[in-house]
Amino acid sequence: MGDPVPEHKTINELLFASKFNFFIPKYQRNYIWKNEKIEELINDINGDPKHFLGTFLLIDRKENDDADPNFEIVDGQQRIITINLILLSIKERIDLLIKNKETKRKTKQLKAILTEVEKALLKVDKKQIRVKLSEEVKNDVDYKSLLREMKIVKNEKIEENYKKRKLYKSFLFITKQMNKYDPDEIIGLFNNIQAVSIIKITVDDSSSANKIFTCLNDRGQTLASIDLIKNDLFFHFERDIVKSSKISKISEKKSKEQIVEKIKWASDEWKNLINNITESDWQDRFLRHYYLAFHYDKTIFIEGKTFIRDSETPKIYEKLAERNIEFIFNELVEKSSVYGKFSNPDRIIDKEYKIQDYELRKNLNLLKIISAKPAYILLLYLFTKFEDKIEFQKEVTDFLIKYFIRRHLTGLPDTNTLDKLFIEIVKKCEKTPNKVNESFIINAVLNSKTAPHSNYTTLEKTLKDDIYDINPSVTRAILILIESLTYDKKIGRDLWDSTNFQVEHILPQGPKLPPCWVNMLADGNIDAANNIKTEYQHKLGNLTLTAHNQELSNMCFDEKQKREHKTSKIKIGYNNNLTLNSDLVNANEWKKEQIISRTIDLVKECERVLKFKTEIKA
């Protein structure tokens, strides 16, 4: 085959309009993408008609030259499975829209999409599945069961327990997202999926694949933006020295010495950036957020680029390096020390790195817990411009915690508007820097027409719902905020540290209720007890914080109340001095009435921690 040539393809060319077949070998890991990652991909596809999905590394294992390509997927299996699950969820949504006669005169277009989805999922003869998944952890069996149940294929058996495993749960999560889509949104999403771009690299043996895979993968992930940008920056350092040497007529030997010295310096400086921001996804996000936060500066602004997507980031820095390599390199290293405070507020580097102010550390940790990623555009700007104003930083981060908790629970504003919202706020700050304070930021965010937010009444309805099922991380953050109102910092254990405190279901959420719980809930009636569990297990009133979630687990209520460690006698039950647990310690029973009552009380407490200052009556 010779040297592999990367090919630019679309998902349409890869799946819909091709004779390609794919399989994931046994040695590949099972499907592991979390809901957050799936949601991020859906949002990216919705927001970018030509979203770049990365590189797909394939080995062509076709049996002979006349056979259709049969590709072993070396790199890209998580992405191709997710795309297929999204397509299945689109089919599910279209079927429901047609059944309920809610197609808004788009029936013909929607039925055409159903045909295209089948074309993507099945081989040309429409009898065999196009993508064969790994047999590890029953991924292949579960996928076939899902296709059979959705009537895509007819000759596969349905595995009895497949709905209890990861693949189906991910499909269910996507389907819940799709159920919010009207016909036009479904059509738009499908069209964008077909237009998604990839780079396809095909080799004809494992040896070649491994060499390329090693180059593509650093720290076990697809070659990241930061790696591409680093390579380009170092190239420009070297190129500039060569140009300067020719102009100054410096000898080739001297020029090489200067290059070695410069690259050594740059490498040492780059290590500082990596040490400041240790996780690769945070590194990539930093590079994009840096440009979005500071592109108002003419030194940084690239013509026509007031907003950039992930796929555009390397190209932006290529142009910035062309413009002034020294400036942009030093800027990135310097600003990484600010951004590092967001990625890991508790990490200590070179003795004095740790943020000493408890409330600020708490706020930055909570923003991380609730995944307030777009906020870091604004925070990078503010923490740079107002680096010594700790009280101001605390006030702004406190507001952003409330803002993002409310956004994640109500769905307002739309995720795709958030980056642009915070870019807009930065520009407002730059226009009137002397007016920037807490009230300025709050009013600018809440009065923005770019991203209308929800009112507190809407939030309150969600707080009374199955909040843990909606968003476990946000639920944990709310419990931490409520406990923080009275928490004694002298205890020495940070509430946000998951090794110290996790969310505990008082009425257990496990699949099988122990007899003691069945008796307490419904006088021994298993069906009635399970109905109560289903309805109330994820309510706010049934949740608390504990450092010993696994140890308490399915224990009876009275055992959970005053549990002590067998040897150390440390209190690990609800007698652990947390205010959240004060009403649990002496309760005689824990039934639906107690959960309802405590939910009402905690929802009332939420007013103290989730209302904006503009909503609090004097």
C-alpha positions as CSV (number, residue, x, y, z in Angstrom):
1,M,0.0,0.0,0.0
2,G,2.9,2.3,0.6
3,D,2.8,5.3,2.9
4,P,-0.8,6.0,4.1
5,V,-2.3,9.2,2.8
6,P,-4.8,10.9,5.2
7,E,-8.1,11.4,3.5
8,H,-10.6,14.1,4.4
9,K,-14.1,12.5,4.6
10,T,-17.5,13.3,5.9
11,I,-19.6,10.9,8.0
12,N,-21.9,10.8,5.0
13,E,-19.0,9.4,2.9
14,L,-17.9,7.1,5.7
15,L,-21.2,5.5,6.6
16,F,-24.1,6.5,4.3
17,A,-22.6,6.5,0.8
18,S,-20.0,3.8,1.0
19,K,-19.6,0.0,0.9
20,F,-17.3,0.2,3.9
21,N,-17.8,-2.3,6.7
22,F,-16.2,-2.0,10.2
23,F,-15.3,-4.1,13.1
24,I,-13.9,-3.4,16.6
25,P,-11.5,-6.2,17.6
26,K,-11.7,-8.0,21.0
27,Y,-8.6,-6.3,22.4
28,Q,-10.2,-2.8,22.2
29,R,-11.8,-1.4,25.3
30,N,-15.6,-1.5,25.7
31,Y,-17.8,1.5,25.2
32,I,-17.1,4.0,28.0
33,W,-18.2,7.5,26.9
34,K,-20.0,9.3,29.8
35,N,-23.2,11.2,29.3
36,E,-21.4,14.5,29.6
37,K,-19.1,13.5,26.7
38,I,-22.1,12.4,24.6
39,E,-24.0,15.6,25.3
40,E,-20.9,17.7,24.4
41,L,-20.7,15.9,21.0
42,I,-24.4,16.5,20.3
43,N,-24.0,20.2,21.1
44,D,-20.9,20.4,19.0
45,I,-22.6,18.8,16.0
46,N,-25.7,21.1,16.5
47,G,-23.5,24.2,16.7
48,D,-21.1,23.4,13.9
49,P,-22.4,22.1,10.5
50,K,-18.9,20.9,9.7
51,H,-17.8,19.7,13.1
52,F,-14.4,17.9,13.0
53,L,-14.6,14.5,14.7
54,G,-10.9,13.7,14.6
55,T,-8.8,11.0,13.0
56,F,-10.1,7.5,12.3
57,L,-7.2,5.0,12.0
58,L,-8.2,1.8,10.1
59,I,-6.7,-1.4,8.9
60,D,-8.2,-2.8,5.7
61,R,-8.8,-6.5,6.5
62,K,-10.7,-7.4,3.3
63,E,-10.2,-10.9,2.2
64,N,-9.3,-10.2,-1.5
65,D,-9.0,-7.3,-3.9
66,D,-12.5,-7.7,-5.2
67,A,-14.2,-7.6,-1.8
68,D,-15.7,-4.6,-0.1
69,P,-13.3,-2.9,2.4
70,N,-13.6,-4.4,5.9
71,F,-12.0,-2.0,8.3
72,E,-10.6,-2.9,11.7
73,I,-11.0,0.3,13.8
74,V,-7.8,1.0,15.6
75,D,-8.7,4.5,16.7
76,G,-12.2,6.0,16.6
77,Q,-14.4,3.2,18.0
78,Q,-15.9,5.4,20.8
79,R,-16.9,8.1,18.3
80,I,-18.4,5.8,15.7
81,I,-20.5,3.9,18.3
82,T,-21.7,7.2,19.7
83,I,-22.7,8.4,16.2
84,N,-24.6,5.2,15.6
85,L,-26.4,5.5,18.9
86,I,-27.4,9.1,18.0
87,L,-28.7,7.8,14.7
88,L,-30.8,5.2,16.5
89,S,-32.2,7.8,18.8
90,I,-33.1,10.0,15.8
91,K,-35.0,7.0,14.4
92,E,-36.8,6.5,17.7
93,R,-37.8,10.2,17.8
94,I,-39.0,10.2,14.1
95,D,-41.1,7.1,14.7
96,L,-42.7,8.8,17.7
97,L,-43.4,12.0,15.7
98,I,-45.0,10.1,12.9
99,K,-47.1,7.9,15.3
100,N,-48.3,11.0,17.1
101,K,-48.9,12.9,13.9
102,E,-46.6,15.7,15.1
103,T,-44.5,16.0,11.9
104,K,-45.5,19.5,11.0
105,R,-45.8,18.6,7.3
106,K,-42.3,17.2,7.3
107,T,-43.4,13.5,7.1
108,K,-41.7,13.0,3.7
109,Q,-38.4,14.4,4.8
110,L,-38.5,12.4,8.1
111,K,-39.3,9.2,6.3
112,A,-36.3,9.8,4.0
113,I,-34.1,10.2,7.1
114,L,-35.3,6.8,8.3
115,T,-34.2,5.3,5.1
116,E,-30.8,7.0,5.4
117,V,-30.3,5.8,9.0
118,E,-30.9,2.3,7.9
119,K,-28.4,2.7,5.1
120,A,-25.8,3.9,7.6
121,L,-26.4,1.1,10.1
122,L,-26.6,-1.8,7.6
123,K,-24.4,-3.1,4.8
124,V,-25.4,-2.6,1.2
125,D,-27.4,-5.9,1.1
126,K,-29.4,-4.5,4.2
127,K,-29.1,-7.9,5.9
128,Q,-25.9,-7.5,7.9
129,I,-24.9,-4.9,10.5
130,R,-22.3,-2.4,9.1
131,V,-20.3,-1.9,12.4
132,K,-19.5,-5.0,14.4
133,L,-18.7,-4.0,18.0
134,S,-16.2,-5.6,20.4
135,E,-17.4,-8.7,22.1
136,E,-15.9,-7.5,25.4
137,V,-18.5,-6.7,28.1
138,K,-21.2,-7.9,25.6
139,N,-21.0,-4.7,23.6
140,D,-21.7,-6.5,20.3
141,V,-24.6,-8.5,21.8
142,D,-26.1,-5.4,23.3
143,Y,-25.8,-3.5,20.0
144,K,-27.5,-6.3,18.1
145,S,-30.2,-6.5,20.7
146,L,-30.9,-2.8,20.3
147,L,-31.0,-3.0,16.5
148,R,-33.4,-6.0,16.7
149,E,-35.7,-4.3,19.2
150,M,-35.8,-1.2,16.9
151,K,-36.6,-3.5,14.0
152,I,-33.5,-2.5,12.1
153,V,-32.6,-6.2,11.8
154,K,-34.7,-9.3,12.1
155,N,-32.4,-12.2,12.6
156,E,-30.7,-11.3,15.9
157,K,-31.8,-12.5,19.3
158,I,-32.5,-9.9,22.1
159,E,-30.2,-10.5,25.1
160,E,-32.3,-10.7,28.2
161,N,-30.3,-8.2,30.4
162,Y,-29.0,-5.8,27.7
163,K,-30.9,-2.8,29.0
164,K,-29.1,-3.0,32.3
165,R,-25.7,-2.3,30.6
166,K,-23.8,0.7,29.4
167,L,-24.7,0.7,25.7
168,Y,-28.4,0.8,26.2
169,K,-28.2,3.3,29.0
170,S,-26.3,5.7,26.7
171,F,-28.9,5.2,24.0
172,L,-31.6,6.0,26.6
173,F,-29.8,9.2,27.6
174,I,-29.5,10.3,24.0
175,T,-33.2,9.5,23.3
176,K,-34.2,11.7,26.2
177,Q,-32.3,14.5,24.6
178,M,-33.9,13.8,21.2
179,N,-37.4,13.8,22.7
180,K,-37.0,17.6,23.1
181,Y,-36.4,18.1,19.4
182,D,-39.2,19.1,17.0
183,P,-39.1,17.9,13.3
184,D,-37.0,20.8,12.1
185,E,-34.4,20.3,14.8
186,I,-34.2,16.6,14.1
187,I,-33.7,17.3,10.4
188,G,-31.1,19.9,11.2
189,L,-29.2,17.6,13.5
190,F,-29.3,14.7,11.0
191,N,-28.0,17.0,8.2
192,N,-25.2,18.2,10.4
193,I,-24.2,14.6,11.3
194,Q,-23.8,13.8,7.6
195,A,-21.6,16.8,7.2
196,V,-19.3,16.0,10.2
197,S,-15.8,15.8,8.9
198,I,-13.0,13.3,9.8
199,I,-9.6,12.3,8.6
200,K,-9.5,8.7,7.5
201,I,-6.1,7.0,7.6
202,T,-6.0,3.5,6.2
203,V,-3.1,1.0,6.5
204,D,-2.8,-2.7,5.5
205,D,-1.2,-4.2,8.6
206,S,-1.0,-3.9,12.4
207,S,2.7,-2.9,12.4
208,S,1.9,0.2,10.3
209,A,-1.2,0.9,12.4
210,N,0.8,0.8,15.7
211,K,3.5,3.2,14.4
212,I,0.8,5.7,13.4
213,F,-1.2,5.1,16.5
214,T,1.8,5.9,18.6
215,C,2.2,9.2,16.8
216,L,-1.4,10.1,17.0
217,N,-1.8,9.1,20.7
218,D,-0.1,11.0,23.5
219,R,-1.2,10.1,27.0
220,G,-3.6,7.6,25.5
221,Q,-5.7,10.2,23.6
222,T,-6.0,11.4,20.1
223,L,-3.4,13.9,19.2
224,A,-4.6,17.0,21.0
225,S,-4.7,20.7,20.0
226,I,-2.0,21.5,22.5
227,D,0.4,19.0,20.9
228,L,-0.3,20.4,17.4
229,I,0.2,24.0,18.6
230,K,3.3,23.2,20.6
231,N,4.9,21.6,17.5
232,D,3.9,24.7,15.4
233,L,5.3,27.2,17.9
234,F,8.6,25.3,18.2
235,F,8.8,25.2,14.4
236,H,8.4,29.0,14.2
237,F,11.1,29.5,16.8
238,E,13.5,27.5,14.7
239,R,12.5,29.1,11.5
240,D,12.9,32.6,12.8
241,I,16.4,31.8,14.0
242,V,17.3,30.4,10.6
243,K,15.9,33.6,8.9
244,S,17.8,35.9,11.3
245,S,21.0,34.0,10.7
246,K,20.8,34.5,7.0
247,I,20.2,38.2,7.4
248,S,23.0,38.5,9.9
249,K,25.3,36.2,8.0
250,I,25.9,34.0,11.1
251,S,27.6,30.7,10.4
252,E,25.5,27.5,10.2
253,K,27.2,26.1,13.3
254,K,26.3,29.2,15.3
255,S,22.8,29.1,14.0
256,K,22.4,25.5,15.1
257,E,23.7,26.4,18.6
258,Q,21.2,29.2,18.8
259,I,18.4,26.8,17.8
260,V,19.4,24.2,20.4
261,E,19.5,26.9,23.1
262,K,16.2,28.4,22.1
263,I,14.4,25.1,21.9
264,K,15.8,24.1,25.3
265,W,14.5,27.4,26.8
266,A,11.1,26.9,25.1
267,S,10.9,23.3,26.3
268,D,11.5,24.4,29.9
269,E,8.9,27.1,29.7
270,W,6.4,24.8,28.1
271,K,6.8,22.4,31.0
272,N,5.7,25.2,33.2
273,L,2.5,25.4,31.2
274,I,1.9,21.7,31.4
275,N,2.6,21.7,35.2
276,N,0.1,24.6,35.6
277,I,-2.6,22.7,33.7
278,T,-2.0,19.0,34.0
279,E,-5.0,17.5,32.2
280,S,-5.0,17.4,28.4
281,D,-8.7,18.3,28.0
282,W,-8.1,21.4,30.2
283,Q,-5.0,22.3,28.2
284,D,-7.0,22.2,24.9
285,R,-9.8,24.2,26.5
286,F,-7.3,26.8,27.8
287,L,-5.9,27.4,24.4
288,R,-9.3,28.1,22.9
289,H,-10.5,30.2,26.0
290,Y,-7.3,32.3,25.9
291,Y,-8.1,33.5,22.4
292,L,-11.8,34.0,23.2
293,A,-11.0,35.9,26.4
294,F,-8.4,38.3,24.9
295,H,-9.1,38.6,21.2
296,Y,-10.4,42.1,21.7
297,D,-6.6,43.0,21.8
298,K,-5.4,43.9,18.3
299,T,-2.2,42.0,19.0
300,I,-4.2,38.8,19.3
301,F,-7.2,39.3,17.1
302,I,-7.4,37.4,13.8
303,E,-9.5,39.1,11.1
304,G,-13.0,37.6,11.0
305,K,-12.5,35.4,14.1
306,T,-14.6,36.8,16.9
307,F,-15.6,33.2,17.8
308,I,-13.7,30.0,17.2
309,R,-14.5,26.3,17.7
310,D,-12.2,23.6,18.9
311,S,-11.3,22.5,15.4
312,E,-10.2,26.0,14.5
313,T,-7.8,26.5,17.5
314,P,-4.6,25.1,15.9
315,K,-5.1,27.3,12.8
316,I,-5.5,30.4,15.0
317,Y,-2.2,29.8,16.8
318,E,-0.4,29.1,13.5
319,K,-1.4,32.6,12.5
320,L,-0.5,34.1,15.8
321,A,2.9,32.4,15.7
322,E,3.5,33.9,12.3
323,R,2.6,37.3,13.6
324,N,4.8,37.2,16.8
325,I,6.0,33.9,18.1
326,E,7.7,35.4,21.2
327,F,4.7,37.3,22.3
328,I,2.1,34.5,22.0
329,F,4.4,31.9,23.5
330,N,5.1,34.0,26.6
331,E,1.4,34.9,26.9
332,L,0.3,31.3,26.9
333,V,2.9,30.3,29.6
334,E,2.0,33.3,31.7
335,K,-1.8,32.9,31.5
336,S,-1.6,29.2,32.1
337,S,-0.7,29.9,35.8
338,V,-4.1,31.7,36.0
339,Y,-6.1,29.0,34.3
340,G,-4.4,26.3,36.4
341,K,-6.3,27.7,39.4
342,F,-9.5,26.7,37.7
343,S,-8.4,23.2,36.7
344,N,-7.1,22.3,40.1
345,P,-7.6,24.9,42.9
346,D,-6.2,22.6,45.6
347,R,-3.0,21.5,43.9
348,I,0.3,22.8,45.4
349,I,3.1,23.7,43.1
350,D,6.3,25.4,44.2
351,K,5.1,25.9,47.8
352,E,2.9,28.9,47.2
353,Y,0.6,27.8,44.4
354,K,-2.4,26.7,46.6
355,I,-5.1,29.3,46.8
356,Q,-5.2,30.2,50.5
357,D,-8.7,31.7,50.7
358,Y,-11.1,28.9,51.7
359,E,-14.2,30.4,50.1
360,L,-12.5,31.0,46.8
361,R,-11.1,27.4,46.7
362,K,-14.6,26.1,47.5
363,N,-16.1,28.2,44.7
364,L,-13.6,27.1,42.1
365,N,-14.0,23.5,43.1
366,L,-17.8,23.7,42.9
367,L,-17.5,25.3,39.4
368,K,-15.4,22.3,38.4
369,I,-17.9,19.8,40.0
370,I,-20.8,21.3,38.1
371,S,-18.9,21.6,34.8
372,A,-19.2,25.3,34.3
373,K,-16.7,25.3,31.4
374,P,-17.9,28.3,29.4
375,A,-17.4,30.5,32.6
376,Y,-13.7,30.1,32.4
377,I,-13.6,32.5,29.4
378,L,-14.8,35.3,31.7
379,L,-12.8,34.1,34.7
380,L,-9.5,33.9,32.8
381,Y,-10.1,37.6,31.9
382,L,-11.2,38.7,35.4
383,F,-8.5,36.8,37.3
384,T,-5.9,38.3,35.0
385,K,-7.2,41.9,35.2
386,F,-8.1,41.8,38.8
387,E,-5.6,39.3,40.2
388,D,-5.4,40.8,43.7
389,K,-9.1,41.4,44.2
390,I,-9.9,38.2,46.1
391,E,-13.3,39.4,47.4
392,F,-14.4,40.3,43.9
393,Q,-13.3,36.9,42.6
394,K,-15.3,35.2,45.4
395,E,-18.4,37.3,44.6
396,V,-18.2,36.5,40.9
397,T,-17.6,32.8,41.3
398,D,-20.4,32.6,43.9
399,F,-22.8,34.1,41.3
400,L,-21.5,31.7,38.5
401,I,-22.1,28.7,40.7
402,K,-25.7,29.7,41.1
403,Y,-26.0,30.5,37.5
404,F,-24.7,27.2,36.2
405,I,-26.6,25.1,38.7
406,R,-29.8,26.7,37.5
407,R,-28.8,26.4,33.9
408,H,-28.0,22.7,34.2
409,L,-31.3,21.9,36.0
410,T,-33.6,24.0,33.8
411,G,-31.8,23.8,30.5
412,L,-31.8,27.6,30.2
413,P,-30.0,29.3,28.6
414,D,-29.1,26.9,25.8
415,T,-25.6,25.5,26.0
416,N,-24.6,26.8,22.5
417,T,-25.2,30.4,23.7
418,L,-22.9,30.3,26.7
419,D,-19.5,30.9,25.1
420,K,-20.8,33.9,23.2
421,L,-22.4,35.2,26.4
422,F,-19.1,35.3,28.3
423,I,-17.3,36.8,25.3
424,E,-19.9,39.5,25.3
425,I,-19.3,40.2,29.0
426,V,-15.6,40.5,28.5
427,K,-16.1,43.1,25.8
428,K,-18.4,45.1,28.1
429,C,-15.7,45.0,30.8
430,E,-13.1,46.3,28.4
431,K,-15.3,49.2,27.3
432,T,-15.8,50.4,30.9
433,P,-13.1,48.8,33.0
434,N,-13.6,51.3,35.9
435,K,-17.2,50.2,36.4
436,V,-16.4,46.5,36.7
437,N,-17.6,45.0,40.0
438,E,-19.8,42.2,41.2
439,S,-23.1,44.1,40.3
440,F,-21.7,45.0,36.8
441,I,-21.0,41.3,36.0
442,I,-24.3,40.0,37.5
443,N,-26.4,42.6,35.6
444,A,-24.5,42.0,32.4
445,V,-25.1,38.3,32.5
446,L,-28.7,38.4,33.6
447,N,-29.8,41.1,31.2
448,S,-28.0,39.6,28.2
449,K,-30.3,39.0,25.2
450,T,-27.7,36.5,23.9
451,A,-28.6,33.9,26.6
452,P,-31.9,34.4,28.5
453,H,-31.9,32.6,31.8
454,S,-34.7,30.8,33.8
455,N,-36.6,32.4,36.7
456,Y,-36.5,31.0,40.2
457,T,-40.1,29.6,39.9
458,T,-38.9,27.3,37.0
459,L,-35.9,26.2,39.1
460,E,-38.0,25.5,42.1
461,K,-40.2,23.0,40.2
462,T,-37.1,21.1,39.1
463,L,-35.7,21.1,42.7
464,K,-38.9,19.2,43.7
465,D,-38.4,16.7,40.9
466,D,-36.0,13.7,40.8
467,I,-33.1,16.0,41.0
468,Y,-30.4,13.3,41.4
469,D,-31.6,11.6,38.3
470,I,-31.5,14.9,36.4
471,N,-27.9,15.7,37.3
472,P,-25.9,13.9,40.1
473,S,-23.0,16.4,40.1
474,V,-25.2,19.4,40.4
475,T,-27.2,17.7,43.2
476,R,-23.9,17.1,45.1
477,A,-23.0,20.8,44.7
478,I,-26.4,21.9,46.1
479,L,-26.0,19.7,49.1
480,I,-22.4,21.1,49.6
481,L,-23.8,24.7,49.4
482,I,-26.5,24.0,51.9
483,E,-24.1,22.3,54.4
484,S,-21.6,25.2,53.8
485,L,-24.0,27.6,55.5
486,T,-23.2,26.1,58.9
487,Y,-20.1,23.9,58.2
488,D,-17.2,24.3,60.7
489,K,-14.0,24.7,58.5
490,K,-12.0,23.7,61.5
491,I,-13.0,20.1,61.0
492,G,-10.3,20.1,58.3
493,R,-12.1,18.1,55.6
494,D,-13.1,19.9,52.5
495,L,-16.8,19.4,51.7
496,W,-16.1,19.4,47.9
497,D,-13.5,16.6,48.1
498,S,-15.1,13.4,46.9
499,T,-12.9,11.3,49.1
500,N,-14.4,13.1,52.1
501,F,-18.1,13.5,51.1
502,Q,-20.3,11.8,48.5
503,V,-24.0,11.9,47.9
504,E,-25.8,9.3,50.1
505,H,-29.3,7.9,49.3
506,I,-31.0,7.5,52.7
507,L,-33.6,5.2,51.2
508,P,-31.2,3.0,49.2
509,Q,-31.2,3.2,45.4
510,G,-29.9,-0.3,44.9
511,P,-31.9,-2.7,42.7
512,K,-33.1,-4.9,45.6
513,L,-34.6,-3.4,48.8
514,P,-33.6,-5.3,52.0
515,P,-36.5,-6.7,54.1
516,C,-36.1,-4.1,56.8
517,W,-36.8,-1.3,54.3
518,V,-39.7,-3.2,52.7
519,N,-41.2,-3.5,56.2
520,M,-40.7,0.1,57.1
521,L,-41.9,1.5,53.8
522,A,-45.0,-0.7,53.2
523,D,-45.5,-3.2,56.0
524,G,-43.8,-6.0,54.0
525,N,-45.5,-5.4,50.7
526,I,-42.6,-5.6,48.2
527,D,-44.4,-4.1,45.2
528,A,-45.7,-1.1,47.2
529,A,-42.2,-0.6,48.7
530,N,-40.6,-0.7,45.3
531,N,-43.2,1.8,44.0
532,I,-42.3,4.2,46.8
533,K,-38.6,3.7,46.1
534,T,-39.0,4.4,42.4
535,E,-41.0,7.6,43.1
536,Y,-38.9,9.1,45.9
537,Q,-35.4,7.7,45.9
538,H,-33.9,10.6,43.9
539,K,-35.8,13.4,45.6
540,L,-33.7,16.1,47.3
541,G,-35.2,15.1,50.7
542,N,-33.8,11.5,50.4
543,L,-30.2,12.7,49.8
544,T,-27.4,13.7,52.1
545,L,-23.6,13.8,52.4
546,T,-21.4,11.1,53.8
547,A,-17.8,10.1,53.7
548,H,-18.9,6.4,53.8
549,N,-21.4,5.9,51.1
550,Q,-20.3,2.4,50.2
551,E,-20.3,1.3,53.9
552,L,-23.8,2.6,54.5
553,S,-25.2,1.4,51.2
554,N,-28.3,-0.8,51.7
555,M,-28.2,-0.8,55.6
556,C,-31.4,-0.5,57.5
557,F,-32.3,3.0,58.5
558,D,-31.5,2.6,62.2
559,E,-28.1,1.1,61.4
560,K,-27.3,4.1,59.2
561,Q,-28.3,6.5,61.9
562,K,-25.6,5.7,64.5
563,R,-23.1,3.6,62.6
564,E,-19.5,3.6,63.9
565,H,-16.3,2.2,62.4
566,K,-15.7,-1.3,63.9
567,T,-12.1,-0.6,65.1
568,S,-11.6,3.2,65.2
569,K,-15.1,3.9,66.5
570,I,-15.3,7.0,64.2
571,K,-18.9,8.0,63.6
572,I,-19.7,7.1,60.0
573,G,-23.4,7.2,60.1
574,Y,-25.8,10.2,60.2
575,N,-24.3,11.1,63.6
576,N,-21.4,12.7,61.8
577,N,-22.1,16.3,63.0
578,L,-23.2,17.6,59.5
579,T,-26.2,19.9,59.7
580,L,-27.8,18.1,56.8
581,N,-28.0,15.0,58.9
582,S,-29.2,16.6,62.2
583,D,-32.9,15.7,61.4
584,L,-31.9,12.1,60.5
585,V,-30.1,11.1,63.6
586,N,-33.2,11.0,65.9
587,A,-35.9,10.2,63.3
588,N,-38.0,7.1,64.3
589,E,-38.6,6.0,60.7
590,W,-37.9,6.9,57.1
591,K,-40.9,6.7,54.8
592,K,-42.3,8.7,52.0
593,E,-43.9,11.2,54.4
594,Q,-40.4,12.0,55.8
595,I,-38.9,12.3,52.4
596,I,-41.7,14.7,51.2
597,S,-41.3,16.8,54.3
598,R,-37.5,17.0,54.1
599,T,-37.7,17.8,50.4
600,I,-39.9,20.8,51.2
601,D,-37.4,21.9,53.9
602,L,-34.3,21.6,51.6
603,V,-36.0,23.3,48.7
604,K,-36.7,26.2,51.0
605,E,-33.0,26.1,52.1
606,C,-32.1,26.3,48.4
607,E,-33.4,29.9,48.3
608,R,-30.5,30.9,50.5
609,V,-27.9,29.4,48.2
610,L,-29.4,29.6,44.7
611,K,-31.3,32.9,44.5
612,F,-29.5,35.7,42.7
613,K,-29.0,38.9,44.8
614,T,-31.4,40.6,42.3
615,E,-34.2,38.1,43.4
616,I,-33.8,38.5,47.1
617,K,-36.3,41.0,48.6
618,A,-34.8,43.6,51.0
